[in-house]
Amino acid sequence: MIVNVINQNGADAGEIDVRDDVFAVPEKSALVHQVMVAQLANKRQGTAKTKNRSEVSGGGAKPRPQKHSGRSRQGSIRSPIWVGGGRAFGPTPRSYRQNTPKKMRRIAMLSVLSDKLREGSLLFVDELTLQDGKTKEMANVLRSVGIEGSCLIVDENSNEKVIKGSRNIPKVKTLPANLINALDLINKKNVLLTVPAARKIEELWSGVYRGSTIDNGNSHVDGDTQGDTE
């Protein structure tokens, strides 16, 4: 696949050929949803805790006689129906972790990346070079390339000046190519990808997607259905 490349001033910088099995993966909404739910669940601490009636202090004595008071029967002032009582069916510490196969996570990421390219939200830039790592420099770059709103900036490696220049800009995040993931791609409206980062992504994940029997997002991955699409 041939894609256009711009420089950080927004001018045309030529074209590059990218791999179809990385940047032209079919949309797989069901798989992306499953991976997203798992990734968000894995971010949860799972430390929420409330006390039930056996854990709340006090309540050992029966608050009133069983009979002849004209009122309801009560056995403890720490019953969940009393103010100050324990919580019925409250949260307890637990693990929300969901284990997702590595191949599913990678194909979901490639599917989202390909969707960004199809809808025109993925821009290829030849390189990102900031002289002083100032916020103003990074803001000028984003303005020059026509990016408005949230943006994920992906470079080949951790670029300290790019990180410093973008960290004070709202809704802008930077990642090295090896840490790109479906959650960050979906959370950002635009993706600014350097050419070296694109080559790094191809090096890491080309050949992961080998096609499937149904390309509607509701099928299981079948690695033996067909060969690489290039």
N, CA, C and O of each residue as an XYZ file, in Angstrom:
920
protein
N       0.845     -1.186      0.000
C       0.000      0.000      0.000
C       0.886      1.245      0.000
O       1.850      1.335      0.760
N       0.547      2.196     -0.858
C       1.287      3.447     -0.945
C       0.556      4.511     -0.128
O      -0.645      4.715     -0.305
N       1.277      5.185      0.762
C       0.684      6.245      1.580
C       1.523      7.508      1.432
O       2.723      7.451      1.161
N       0.869      8.640      1.614
C       1.549      9.929      1.523
C       2.281     10.243      2.820
O       1.845      9.869      3.909
N       3.394     10.932      2.679
C       4.200     11.347      3.827
C       4.337     12.865      3.788
O       4.529     13.456      2.726
N       4.237     13.486      4.959
C       4.451     14.928      5.068
C       5.615     15.177      6.019
O       6.035     14.281      6.753
N       6.131     16.405      5.997
C       7.129     16.766      6.998
C       6.438     17.509      8.131
O       5.233     17.754      8.071
N       7.189     17.868      9.157
C       6.568     18.470     10.327
C       6.087     19.896     10.082
O       5.478     20.505     10.962
N       6.355     20.428      8.900
C       5.813     21.731      8.522
C       4.529     21.603      7.706
O       3.936     22.605      7.306
N       4.104     20.358      7.463
C       2.878     20.117      6.715
C       3.064     20.005      5.224
O       2.087     19.808      4.502
N       4.295     20.126      4.730
C       4.558     20.042      3.293
C       4.694     18.587      2.859
O       5.020     17.715      3.664
N       4.440     18.339      1.585
C       4.541     16.992      1.031
C       5.993     16.523      1.072
O       6.909     17.250      0.686
N       6.184     15.280      1.552
C       7.534     14.723      1.642
C       7.652     13.411      0.884
O       8.566     12.627      1.136
N       6.728     13.167     -0.050
C       6.821     11.964     -0.861
C       5.843     10.891     -0.436
O       4.811     11.166      0.176
N       6.195      9.656     -0.775
C       5.351      8.501     -0.482
C       6.208      7.360      0.031
O       7.411      7.297     -0.227
N       5.564      6.455      0.766
C       6.234      5.230      1.197
C       5.291      4.059      0.971
O       4.073      4.223      0.908
N       5.869      2.891      0.851
C       5.100      1.662      0.687
C       5.041      0.961      2.038
O       6.078      0.615      2.603
N       3.827      0.747      2.562
C       3.663      0.081      3.852
C       2.994     -1.265      3.639
O       2.344     -1.490      2.618
N       3.155     -2.146      4.593
C       2.656     -3.512      4.469
C       1.145     -3.567      4.686
O       0.609     -2.921      5.587
N       0.473     -4.346      3.846
C      -0.972     -4.505      3.978
C      -1.353     -5.298      5.220
O      -2.423     -5.080      5.789
N      -0.485     -6.223      5.651
C      -0.834     -7.024      6.823
C      -0.613     -6.267      8.125
O      -0.780     -6.830      9.206
N      -0.241     -4.998      8.030
C      -0.117     -4.141      9.208
C      -1.076     -2.959      9.120
O      -1.734     -2.613     10.102
N      -1.156     -2.341      7.947
C      -1.937     -1.116      7.795
C      -3.206     -1.293      6.963
O      -3.893     -0.311      6.679
N      -3.528     -2.515      6.570
C      -4.767     -2.758      5.818
C      -5.504     -3.970      6.372
O      -6.101     -4.739      5.619
N      -5.461     -4.134      7.678
C      -6.160     -5.242      8.330
C      -7.652     -4.916      8.387
O      -8.012     -3.791      8.733
N      -8.530     -5.866      8.059
C      -9.977     -5.594      8.091
C     -10.453     -5.209      9.493
O      -9.826     -5.543     10.498
N     -11.570     -4.504      9.526
C     -12.158     -4.103     10.806
C     -12.668     -5.328     11.550
O     -13.363     -6.171     10.983
N     -12.315     -5.414     12.822
C     -12.747     -6.529     13.663
C     -13.283     -5.953     14.972
O     -12.614     -5.978     16.004
N     -14.502     -5.435     14.901
C     -15.066     -4.693     16.033
C     -15.269     -5.568     17.258
O     -15.021     -5.121     18.378
N     -15.718     -6.811     17.073
C     -15.955     -7.685     18.223
C     -14.645     -8.008     18.938
O     -14.583     -8.008     20.167
N     -13.609     -8.282     18.162
C     -12.307     -8.581     18.753
C     -11.744     -7.357     19.464
O     -11.202     -7.472     20.563
N     -11.870     -6.185     18.840
C     -11.380     -4.951     19.465
C     -12.118     -4.695     20.767
O     -11.505     -4.308     21.762
N     -13.437     -4.908     20.771
C     -14.217     -4.697     21.996
C     -13.752     -5.634     23.104
O     -13.592     -5.211     24.249
N     -13.535     -6.900     22.773
C     -13.097     -7.866     23.776
C     -11.744     -7.478     24.363
O     -11.542     -7.556     25.575
N     -10.830     -7.064     23.511
C      -9.501     -6.668     23.982
C      -9.579     -5.391     24.809
O      -8.879     -5.261     25.813
N     -10.425     -4.445     24.396
C     -10.571     -3.194     25.134
C     -11.134     -3.434     26.528
O     -10.643     -2.865     27.503
N     -12.166     -4.278     26.626
C     -12.757     -4.587     27.929
C     -11.714     -5.222     28.838
O     -11.625     -4.880     30.017
N     -10.925     -6.145     28.294
C      -9.887     -6.797     29.089
C      -8.814     -5.807     29.524
O      -8.359     -5.848     30.667
N      -8.408     -4.921     28.628
C      -7.355     -3.961     28.957
C      -7.821     -2.976     30.024
O      -7.051     -2.620     30.917
N      -9.073     -2.534     29.940
C      -9.607     -1.630     30.962
C      -9.802     -2.354     32.287
O      -9.579     -1.775     33.350
N     -10.217     -3.621     32.230
C     -10.383     -4.393     33.461
C      -9.046     -4.597     34.159
O      -8.974     -4.578     35.388
N      -7.991     -4.792     33.384
C      -6.676     -5.021     33.969
C      -6.096     -3.769     34.617
O      -5.148     -3.856     35.397
N      -6.662     -2.599     34.296
C      -6.202     -1.363     34.920
C      -6.838     -1.149     36.297
O      -6.384     -0.293     37.055
N      -7.866     -1.905     36.624
C      -8.565     -1.718     37.888
C      -7.733     -2.261     39.046
O      -7.093     -3.307     38.930
N      -7.750     -1.536     40.165
C      -6.995     -1.975     41.334
C      -7.687     -3.121     42.054
O      -7.026     -4.020     42.574
N      -9.004     -3.094     42.085
C      -9.747     -4.153     42.765
C      -9.605     -4.119     44.271
O      -9.655     -5.168     44.914
N      -9.425     -2.925     44.861
C      -9.223     -2.819     46.316
C     -10.451     -2.288     47.050
O     -10.385     -2.072     48.260
N     -11.576     -2.071     46.353
C     -12.780     -1.557     47.018
C     -13.264     -2.555     48.065
O     -13.309     -3.759     47.812
N     -13.626     -2.042     49.252
C     -14.038     -2.924     50.347
C     -15.027     -2.198     51.243
O     -14.793     -1.053     51.631
N     -16.128     -2.856     51.572
C     -17.068     -2.352     52.569
C     -17.256     -3.417     53.642
O     -16.968     -4.593     53.418
N     -17.741     -2.998     54.811
C     -17.952     -3.933     55.916
C     -19.377     -4.475     55.883
O     -20.338     -3.731     55.684
N     -19.493     -5.776     56.081
C     -20.822     -6.354     56.212
C     -21.249     -6.337     57.680
O     -20.517     -5.816     58.522
N     -22.387     -6.882     57.995
C     -22.926     -6.761     59.347
C     -22.058     -7.460     60.390
O     -22.089     -7.096     61.566
N     -21.291     -8.453     59.972
C     -20.434     -9.146     60.931
C     -19.142     -8.391     61.195
O     -18.450     -8.682     62.171
N     -18.803     -7.426     60.347
C     -17.547     -6.696     60.484
C     -17.718     -5.323     61.119
O     -16.739     -4.745     61.591
N     -18.940     -4.784     61.145
C     -19.170     -3.481     61.757
C     -19.116     -3.618     63.270
O     -19.653     -4.568     63.839
N     -18.455     -2.649     63.920
C     -18.309     -2.701     65.378
C     -19.662     -2.538     66.066
O     -20.485     -1.720     65.656
N     -19.879     -3.330     67.119
C     -21.109     -3.230     67.911
C     -22.208     -4.109     67.355
O     -22.002     -4.898     66.433
N     -23.395     -3.947     67.951
C     -24.551     -4.691     67.467
C     -24.719     -6.054     68.080
O     -25.495     -6.866     67.576
N     -24.009     -6.330     69.161
C     -24.118     -7.658     69.753
C     -25.400     -7.870     70.538
O     -25.925     -8.982     70.597
N     -25.905     -6.797     71.143
C     -27.113     -6.929     71.968
C     -28.353     -6.734     71.111
O     -28.363     -5.942     70.168
N     -29.386     -7.467     71.459
C     -30.661     -7.307     70.764
C     -31.229     -5.935     71.120
O     -31.345     -5.625     72.305
N     -31.588     -5.101     70.143
C     -31.965     -3.716     70.445
C     -33.268     -3.572     71.224
O     -33.425     -2.603     71.967
N     -34.202     -4.502     71.080
C     -35.458     -4.446     71.829
C     -36.028     -5.851     71.922
O     -35.625     -6.741     71.173
N     -36.954     -6.048     72.829
C     -37.542     -7.388     72.980
C     -38.183     -7.870     71.681
O     -38.614     -7.083     70.837
N     -38.225     -9.160     71.562
C     -38.790     -9.759     70.352
C     -40.281     -9.451     70.224
O     -40.780     -9.234     69.120
N     -40.990     -9.432     71.355
C     -42.445     -9.297     71.299
C     -42.929     -8.157     72.197
O     -42.195     -7.641     73.040
N     -44.191     -7.787     71.981
C     -44.930     -6.851     72.831
C     -44.451     -5.400     72.727
O     -44.815     -4.580     73.569
N     -43.649     -5.066     71.722
C     -43.273     -3.657     71.559
C     -44.128     -2.970     70.493
O     -44.159     -1.742     70.402
N     -44.808     -3.765     69.702
C     -45.597     -3.221     68.610
C     -44.763     -2.833     67.404
O     -45.293     -2.319     66.418
N     -43.500     -3.068     67.475
C     -42.604     -2.702     66.376
C     -42.028     -3.964     65.729
O     -42.282     -5.078     66.187
N     -41.270     -3.781     64.688
C     -40.736     -4.925     63.953
C     -39.675     -5.648     64.763
O     -39.055     -5.080     65.663
N     -39.485     -6.900     64.427
C     -38.469     -7.712     65.105
C     -37.078     -7.320     64.608
O     -36.839     -7.250     63.403
N     -36.178     -7.070     65.530
C     -34.808     -6.706     65.189
C     -33.846     -7.469     66.082
O     -34.075     -7.633     67.280
N     -32.750     -7.937     65.460
C     -31.779     -8.689     66.236
C     -30.465     -7.968     66.444
O     -29.692     -8.345     67.324
N     -30.187     -6.923     65.643
C     -28.919     -6.216     65.760
C     -29.065     -4.819     65.168
O     -29.767     -4.621     64.176
N     -28.393     -3.855     65.790
C     -28.408     -2.493     65.246
C     -27.445     -2.358     64.066
O     -27.369     -1.297     63.446
N     -26.720     -3.411     63.756
C     -25.803     -3.388     62.619
C     -26.365     -4.124     61.404
O     -25.634     -4.442     60.466
N     -27.655     -4.388     61.432
C     -28.316     -4.966     60.271
C     -28.231     -3.990     59.098
O     -28.242     -2.780     59.321
N     -28.148     -4.469     57.863
C     -28.042     -3.562     56.708
C     -29.196     -2.572     56.575
O     -29.046     -1.550     55.906
N     -30.346     -2.850     57.197
C     -31.473     -1.926     57.073
C     -31.413     -0.815     58.111
O     -32.248      0.089     58.092
N     -30.443     -0.864     59.013
C     -30.279      0.192     60.013
C     -29.233      1.200     59.543
O     -28.272      0.844     58.862
N     -29.440      2.472     59.921
C     -28.412      3.478     59.692
C     -27.184      3.119     60.518
O     -27.291      2.878     61.721
N     -26.029      3.083     59.886
C     -24.814      2.677     60.574
C     -24.584      1.181     60.549
O     -23.608      0.686     61.113
N     -25.490      0.455     59.889
C     -25.321     -0.987     59.795
C     -24.361     -1.379     58.688
O     -23.839     -0.524     57.972
N     -24.135     -2.668     58.555
C     -23.228     -3.165     57.524
C     -23.832     -3.054     56.138
O     -25.032     -2.829     55.977
N     -22.986     -3.215     55.153
C     -23.427     -3.144     53.760
C     -23.784     -4.546     53.272
O     -23.012     -5.490     53.440
N     -24.958     -4.667     52.671
C     -25.352     -5.955     52.113
C     -24.784     -6.102     50.706
O     -25.011     -5.248     49.848
N     -24.060     -7.164     50.475
C     -23.501     -7.473     49.154
C     -22.581     -6.365     48.636
O     -22.589     -6.060     47.444
N     -21.799     -5.768     49.520
C     -20.864     -4.728     49.118
C     -19.638     -5.303     48.433
O     -19.439     -6.518     48.429
N     -18.809     -4.434     47.850
C     -17.608     -4.908     47.153
C     -16.559     -5.443     48.118
O     -16.435     -4.964     49.245
N     -15.825     -6.418     47.676
C     -14.699     -6.974     48.431
C     -13.489     -7.014     47.494
O     -13.655     -7.073     46.275
N     -12.285     -6.981     48.046
C     -11.097     -7.017     47.178
C     -11.089     -8.241     46.274
O     -11.307     -9.366     46.726
N     -10.837     -8.009     45.008
C     -10.809     -9.102     44.036
C      -9.963     -8.677     42.843
O      -9.668     -7.496     42.660
N      -9.587     -9.639     42.053
C      -8.840     -9.358     40.830
C      -9.807     -9.333     39.647
O     -10.601    -10.254     39.458
N      -9.725     -8.268     38.862
C     -10.552     -8.148     37.668
C      -9.795     -8.570     36.416
O     -10.280     -8.372     35.302
N      -8.639     -9.137     36.586
C      -7.761     -9.416     35.457
C      -8.387    -10.399     34.481
O      -8.974    -11.408     34.875
N      -8.250    -10.083     33.207
C      -8.675    -10.964     32.127
C      -7.468    -11.256     31.244
O      -6.827    -10.340     30.730
N      -7.172    -12.510     31.077
C      -6.034    -12.903     30.250
C      -6.480    -13.021     28.791
O      -7.358    -13.816     28.456
N      -5.861    -12.222     27.944
C      -6.178    -12.233     26.515
C      -4.958    -12.727     25.750
O      -3.851    -12.247     25.992
N      -5.130    -13.673     24.835
C      -3.982    -14.155     24.062
C      -3.249    -13.017     23.352
O      -3.861    -12.060     22.878
N      -1.938    -13.144     23.294
C      -1.102    -12.104     22.691
C      -1.502    -11.827     21.240
O      -1.508    -10.676     20.805
N      -1.831    -12.865     20.504
C      -2.181    -12.684     19.097
C      -3.466    -11.873     18.952
O      -3.586    -11.057     18.039
N      -4.423    -12.094     19.844
C      -5.668    -11.324     19.799
C      -5.400     -9.853     20.075
O      -5.955     -8.983     19.405
N      -4.549     -9.571     21.061
C      -4.226     -8.178     21.383
C      -3.550     -7.493     20.197
O      -3.841     -6.338     19.887
N      -2.660     -8.206     19.550
C      -1.917     -7.609     18.444
C      -2.813     -7.370     17.231
O      -2.724     -6.323     16.591
N      -3.671     -8.332     16.914
C      -4.561     -8.152     15.765
C      -5.561     -7.038     16.035
O      -5.908     -6.289     15.121
N      -6.033     -6.915     17.276
C      -6.932     -5.811     17.627
C      -6.234     -4.472     17.419
O      -6.826     -3.533     16.887
N      -4.979     -4.389     17.839
C      -4.222     -3.151     17.657
C      -4.045     -2.829     16.174
O      -4.209     -1.680     15.765
N      -3.711     -3.836     15.367
C      -3.524     -3.612     13.936
C      -4.840     -3.231     13.264
O      -4.850     -2.432     12.327
N      -5.943     -3.796     13.735
C      -7.252     -3.454     13.186
C      -7.591     -1.989     13.436
O      -8.069     -1.297     12.538
N      -7.343     -1.516     14.659
C      -7.611     -0.111     14.982
C      -6.671      0.800     14.192
O      -7.092      1.838     13.683
N      -5.407      0.413     14.092
C      -4.436      1.209     13.337
C      -4.856      1.331     11.873
O      -4.756      2.405     11.280
N      -5.325      0.228     11.298
C      -5.778      0.246      9.903
C      -7.034      1.098      9.742
O      -7.188      1.796      8.739
N      -7.933      1.042     10.729
C      -9.138      1.880     10.683
C      -8.776      3.360     10.687
O      -9.381      4.159      9.972
N      -7.785      3.716     11.497
C      -7.348      5.115     11.540
C      -6.842      5.572     10.168
O      -7.105      6.695      9.739
N      -6.117      4.688      9.495
C      -5.598      5.038      8.169
C      -6.735      5.157      7.161
O      -6.732      6.067      6.332
N      -7.710      4.245      7.222
C      -8.827      4.275      6.278
C      -9.673      5.538      6.430
O     -10.167      6.084      5.444
N      -9.836      5.993      7.667
C     -10.684      7.168      7.893
C      -9.910      8.480      7.812
O     -10.488      9.551      8.004
N      -8.609      8.408      7.529
C      -7.807      9.612      7.357
C      -7.327     10.244      8.642
O      -6.914     11.404      8.642
N      -7.372      9.506      9.740
C      -6.928     10.036     11.032
C      -5.486      9.678     11.354
O      -4.956     10.096     12.384
N      -4.846      8.905     10.478
C      -3.451      8.508     10.671
C      -2.583      9.259      9.669
O      -2.755      9.123      8.457
N      -1.651     10.050     10.187
C      -0.745     10.824      9.340
C       0.673     10.290      9.480
O       1.129      9.986     10.582
N       1.364     10.178      8.349
C       2.760      9.759      8.341
C       3.636     10.998      8.176
O       3.451     11.781      7.245
N       4.582     11.165      9.082
C       5.515     12.291      9.014
C       6.925     11.720      8.911
O       7.244     10.716      9.547
N       7.767     12.370      8.105
C       9.100     11.804      7.862
C       9.931     11.725      9.136
O      10.643     10.744      9.353
N       9.846     12.760      9.985
C      10.549     12.750     11.263
C       9.997     13.862     12.142
O       9.370     14.804     11.657
N      10.239     13.739     13.437
C       9.865     14.787     14.390
C      11.132     15.274     15.071
O      11.788     14.524     15.794
N      11.469     16.524     14.835
C      12.681     17.100     15.409
C      12.339     18.426     16.064
O      11.934     19.373     15.391
N      12.504     18.490     17.381
C      12.296     19.734     18.117
C      13.643     20.242     18.603
O      14.433     19.488     19.171
N      13.897     21.509     18.379
C      15.204     22.066     18.727
C      15.405     22.155     20.236
O      16.456     21.777     20.753
N      14.393     22.657     20.937
C      14.536     22.869     22.380
C      13.562     22.050     23.218
O      13.635     22.083     24.446
N      12.662     21.324     22.589
C      11.683     20.556     23.347
C      10.648     21.425     24.035
O      10.148     21.067     25.101
N      10.318     22.569     23.436
C       9.354     23.495     24.015
C       7.929     23.120     23.597
O       7.699     22.568     22.521
N       6.986     23.437     24.484
C       5.584     23.183     24.181
C       5.145     23.936     22.930
O       4.385     23.412     22.116
N       5.627     25.162     22.783
C       5.262     25.980     21.628
C       5.710     25.327     20.324
O       5.000     25.392     19.320
N       6.887     24.698     20.334
C       7.373     24.020     19.134
C       6.443     22.880     18.734
O       6.073     22.741     17.568
N       6.067     22.058     19.732
C       5.200     20.918     19.444
C       3.824     21.375     18.996
O       3.231     20.777     18.098
N       3.311     22.435     19.619
C       2.005     22.969     19.225
C       2.037     23.477     17.789
O       1.067     23.312     17.049
N       3.142     24.091     17.395
C       3.279     24.572     16.018
C       3.322     23.418     15.024
O       2.778     23.518     13.924
N       3.971     22.319     15.415
C       4.024     21.145     14.544
C       2.619     20.587     14.327
O       2.223     20.315     13.194
N       1.866     20.416     15.418
C       0.510     19.873     15.306
C      -0.379     20.789     14.471
O      -1.208     20.322     13.691
N      -0.200     22.076     14.640
C      -0.985     23.033     13.858
C      -0.596     22.968     12.378
O      -1.453     23.075     11.501
N       0.689     22.795     12.108
C       1.169     22.778     10.724
C       0.677     21.556      9.956
O       0.374     21.643      8.767
N       0.598     20.416     10.642
C       0.158     19.192      9.959
C      -1.361     19.064      9.941
O      -1.896     18.118      9.362
N      -2.059     20.008     10.570
C      -3.521     20.029     10.510
C      -4.222     19.161     11.519
O      -5.350     18.725     11.285
N      -3.574     18.897     12.649
C      -4.195     18.069     13.681
C      -4.937     18.952     14.673
O      -4.373     19.892     15.235
N      -6.211     18.634     14.878
C      -7.032     19.311     15.872
C      -7.632     18.262     16.798
O      -8.053     17.196     16.347
N      -7.671     18.560     18.077
C      -8.205     17.604     19.040
C      -7.130     16.686     19.573
O      -5.938     16.984     19.485
N      -7.559     15.568     20.125
C      -6.633     14.638     20.760
C      -5.734     13.980     19.724
O      -6.111     13.810     18.564
N      -4.533     13.612     20.171
C      -3.549     13.055     19.234
C      -2.605     12.108     19.958
O      -2.168     12.373     21.078
N      -2.302     11.006     19.298
C      -1.281     10.072     19.767
C      -0.075     10.203     18.848
O      -0.175      9.988     17.640
N       1.071     10.561     19.434
C       2.307     10.721     18.669
C       3.170      9.484     18.888
O       3.510      9.150     20.023
N       3.516      8.814     17.810
C       4.294      7.579     17.897
C       5.608      7.774     17.156
O       5.624      8.074     15.962
N       6.710      7.601     17.881
C       8.040      7.684     17.278
C       8.728      6.334     17.434
O       8.245      5.459     18.153
N       9.850      6.175     16.761
C      10.545      4.881     16.798
C      10.979      4.535     18.210
O      10.805      3.401     18.656
N      11.542      5.500     18.912
C      11.989      5.309     20.287
C      11.473      6.474     21.129
O      10.809      7.375     20.616
N      11.782      6.450     22.415
C      11.380      7.539     23.295
C      12.206      8.780     22.967
O      13.407      8.824     23.233
N      11.564      9.768     22.398
C      12.209     11.026     22.026
C      11.971     12.029     23.147
O      10.861     12.537     23.303
N      13.011     12.316     23.929
C      12.848     13.149     25.118
C      12.321     14.542     24.783
O      11.477     15.071     25.507
N      12.800     15.133     23.711
C      12.351     16.486     23.367
C      10.895     16.489     22.916
O      10.147     17.417     23.222
N      10.499     15.457     22.193
C       9.096     15.358     21.783
C       8.204     15.125     23.001
O       7.112     15.685     23.089
N       8.666     14.305     23.932
C       7.897     14.054     25.157
C       7.745     15.335     25.959
O       6.647     15.658     26.412
N       8.845     16.072     26.138
C       8.792     17.330     26.889
C       7.918     18.361     26.188
O       7.179     19.101     26.838
N       8.002     18.408     24.872
C       7.241     19.403     24.137
C       5.750     19.145     24.095
O       4.967     20.068     23.872
N       5.343     17.893     24.307
C       3.922     17.552     24.171
C       3.217     17.284     25.492
O       1.989     17.209     25.519
N       3.953     17.137     26.586
C       3.305     16.702     27.824
C       2.403     17.761     28.448
O       1.543     17.428     29.264
N       2.580     19.035     28.081
C       1.707     20.086     28.602
C       0.575     20.443     27.646
O      -0.195     21.365     27.915
N       0.470     19.729     26.544
C      -0.619     19.967     25.596
C      -1.760     19.014     25.940
O      -1.561     17.799     25.958
N      -2.950     19.543     26.214
C      -4.070     18.668     26.596
C      -4.389     17.632     25.520
O      -4.375     17.930     24.325
N      -4.676     16.415     25.968
C      -5.138     15.325     25.104
C      -4.104     14.892     24.069
O      -4.459     14.339     23.028
N      -2.838     15.138     24.351
C      -1.760     14.674     23.468
C      -0.878     13.715     24.251
O      -0.445     14.024     25.362
N      -0.614     12.560     23.673
C       0.196     11.535     24.338
C       1.248     11.037     23.370
O       1.003     10.948     22.167
N       2.422     10.710     23.895
C       3.500     10.169     23.069
C       3.822      8.749     23.507
O       3.764      8.419     24.692
N       4.161      7.916     22.531
C       4.534      6.531     22.808
C       5.642      6.108     21.852
O       5.673      6.553     20.704
N       6.559      5.248     22.318
C       7.473      4.604     21.371
C       6.722      3.525     20.602
O       5.690      3.038     21.061
N       7.230      3.158     19.452
C       6.505      2.246     18.564
C       6.236      0.890     19.200
O       5.214      0.265     18.916
N       7.139      0.431     20.057
C       6.960     -0.900     20.627
C       5.892     -0.952     21.712
O       5.529     -2.042     22.155
N       5.377      0.198     22.153
C       4.352      0.227     23.202
C       2.983      0.630     22.667
O       2.064      0.857     23.455
N       2.826      0.724     21.370
C       1.540      1.105     20.804
C       0.507      0.025     21.115
O       0.816     -1.166     21.074
N      -0.724      0.444     21.426
C      -1.761     -0.506     21.816
C      -3.127      0.010     21.382
O      -3.291      1.185     21.054
N      -4.108     -0.901     21.387
C      -5.446     -0.567     20.891
C      -6.123      0.497     21.738
O      -6.826      1.354     21.202
N      -5.924      0.459     23.058
C      -6.600      1.410     23.944
C      -6.181      2.846     23.647
O      -7.034      3.724     23.522
N      -4.889      3.090     23.533
C      -4.412      4.447     23.250
C      -4.810      4.898     21.847
O      -5.086      6.078     21.631
N      -4.841      3.971     20.900
C      -5.247      4.329     19.542
C      -6.711      4.749     19.489
O      -7.059      5.709     18.802
N      -7.569      4.032     20.214
C      -8.995      4.350     20.197
C      -9.281      5.630     20.961
O     -10.165      6.398     20.580
N      -8.538      5.866     22.040
C      -8.802      7.030     22.884
C      -8.411      8.353     22.228
O      -8.833      9.415     22.686
N      -7.625      8.303     21.178
C      -7.179      9.531     20.513
C      -7.818      9.645     19.130
O      -7.931      8.662     18.398
N      -8.228     10.852     18.796
C      -8.876     11.096     17.509
C      -7.889     10.972     16.358
O      -8.231     10.440     15.302
N      -6.665     11.460     16.551
C      -5.650     11.460     15.497
C      -4.414     10.688     15.943
O      -4.132     10.564     17.134
N      -3.690     10.175     14.961
C      -2.420      9.494     15.220
C      -1.371     10.095     14.290
O      -1.560     10.150     13.075
N      -0.264     10.544     14.877
C       0.865     11.080     14.108
C       2.003     10.077     14.216
O       2.581      9.886     15.286
N       2.316      9.442     13.100
C       3.265      8.331     13.082
C       4.467      8.708     12.234
O       4.320      9.078     11.069
N       5.656      8.615     12.816
C       6.858      8.882     12.033
C       7.168      7.676     11.154
O       6.775      6.551     11.464
N       7.871      7.923     10.062
C       8.224      6.831      9.155
C       9.088      5.780      9.854
O       8.830      4.590      9.677
N      10.114      6.164     10.650
C      10.862      5.137     11.383
C       9.980      4.324     12.327
O      10.202      3.126     12.503
N       8.976      4.969     12.939
C       8.061      4.236     13.817
C       7.225      3.248     13.017
O       6.973      2.134     13.476
N       6.793      3.647     11.821
C       6.024      2.743     10.966
C       6.852      1.521     10.589
O       6.346      0.399     10.582
N       8.124      1.744     10.277
C       8.996      0.612      9.943
C       9.220     -0.286     11.158
O       9.321     -1.505     11.027
N       9.298      0.325     12.336
C       9.465     -0.461     13.558
C       8.230     -1.316     13.815
O       8.346     -2.482     14.193
N       7.045     -0.737     13.611
C       5.802     -1.487     13.789
C       5.738     -2.648     12.804
O       5.328     -3.751     13.166
N       6.140     -2.403     11.560
C       6.155     -3.479     10.571
C       7.145     -4.567     10.965
O       6.873     -5.755     10.791
N       8.276     -4.163     11.488
C       9.291     -5.138     11.917
C       8.770     -6.010     13.053
O       9.036     -7.211     13.096
N       8.023     -5.396     13.975
C       7.551     -6.122     15.152
C       6.342     -6.997     14.851
O       6.248     -8.116     15.355
N       5.412     -6.498     14.030
C       4.107     -7.159     13.934
C       3.687     -7.561     12.533
O       2.548     -7.990     12.348
N       4.548     -7.442     11.546
C       4.171     -7.952     10.232
C       4.095     -9.478     10.300
O       4.934    -10.123     10.929
N       3.094    -10.039      9.653
C       2.900    -11.482      9.685
C       2.028    -11.959     10.812
O       1.667    -13.135     10.847
N       1.663    -11.066     11.764
C       0.765    -11.473     12.851
C      -0.613    -11.779     12.295
O      -1.221    -12.793     12.641
N      -1.110    -10.892     11.425
C      -2.427    -11.122     10.824
C      -2.264    -11.904      9.529
O      -1.590    -11.454      8.603
N      -2.889    -13.082      9.471
C      -2.807    -13.920      8.280
C      -4.183    -14.155      7.665
O      -4.380    -15.105      6.906
N      -5.117    -13.295      7.993
C      -6.455    -13.451      7.440
C      -7.298    -14.365      8.294
O      -6.783    -15.066      9.165
N      -8.593    -14.359      8.048
C      -9.523    -15.213      8.773
C     -10.634    -15.628      7.833
O     -10.774    -15.086      6.736
N     -11.417    -16.588      8.268
C     -12.486    -17.091      7.417
C     -13.553    -16.045      7.189
O     -14.149    -16.003      6.113
N     -13.817    -15.178      8.196
C     -14.795    -14.097      8.083
C     -14.143    -12.836      8.586
O     -13.593    -12.829      9.687
N     -14.185    -11.767      7.815
C     -13.524    -10.522      8.178
C     -14.507     -9.484      8.701
O     -14.386     -8.302      8.377
N     -15.483     -9.907      9.509
C     -16.453     -8.961     10.039
C     -16.265     -8.687     11.512
O     -17.109     -8.039     12.130
N     -15.175     -9.165     12.091
C     -14.904     -8.895     13.495
C     -15.532     -9.895     14.430
O     -15.316     -9.813     15.639
N     -16.320    -10.856     13.910
C     -17.008    -11.794     14.777
C     -16.450    -13.199     14.659
O     -17.036    -14.140     15.195
N     -15.340    -13.360     13.975
C     -14.778    -14.678     13.761
C     -13.535    -14.867     14.596
O     -12.899    -13.906     15.028
N     -13.201    -16.121     14.813
C     -11.956    -16.443     15.492
C     -10.805    -16.355     14.497
O     -10.981    -16.580     13.300
N      -9.637    -16.026     15.007
C      -8.464    -15.913     14.143
C      -8.048    -17.293     13.684
O      -7.915    -18.210     14.495
N      -7.842    -17.445     12.397
C      -7.420    -18.714     11.824
C      -6.108    -18.486     11.110
O      -6.088    -17.968      9.994
N      -5.010    -18.868     11.744
C      -3.695    -18.582     11.200
C      -3.350    -19.388      9.974
O      -2.390    -19.068      9.274
N      -4.135    -20.461      9.689
C      -3.785    -21.317      8.566
C      -4.711    -21.120      7.375
O      -4.644    -21.884      6.412
N      -5.578    -20.105      7.423
C      -6.544    -19.940      6.345
C      -5.887    -19.477      5.064
O      -6.163    -20.008      3.988
N      -5.001    -18.470      5.179
C      -4.336    -17.948      3.993
C      -3.003    -17.356      4.395
O      -2.708    -17.202      5.580
N      -2.205    -17.029      3.404
C      -0.882    -16.490      3.673
C      -0.923    -15.019      3.991
O      -1.992    -14.411      4.052
N       0.258    -14.446      4.195
C       0.371    -13.017      4.461
C      -0.154    -12.229      3.269
O       0.039    -12.614      2.116
N      -0.817    -11.125      3.568
C      -1.237    -10.209      2.509
C      -0.277     -9.054      2.473
O      -0.153     -8.314      3.449
N       0.383     -8.893      1.393
C       1.390     -7.843      1.280
C       1.102     -6.990      0.065
O       1.837     -6.043     -0.213
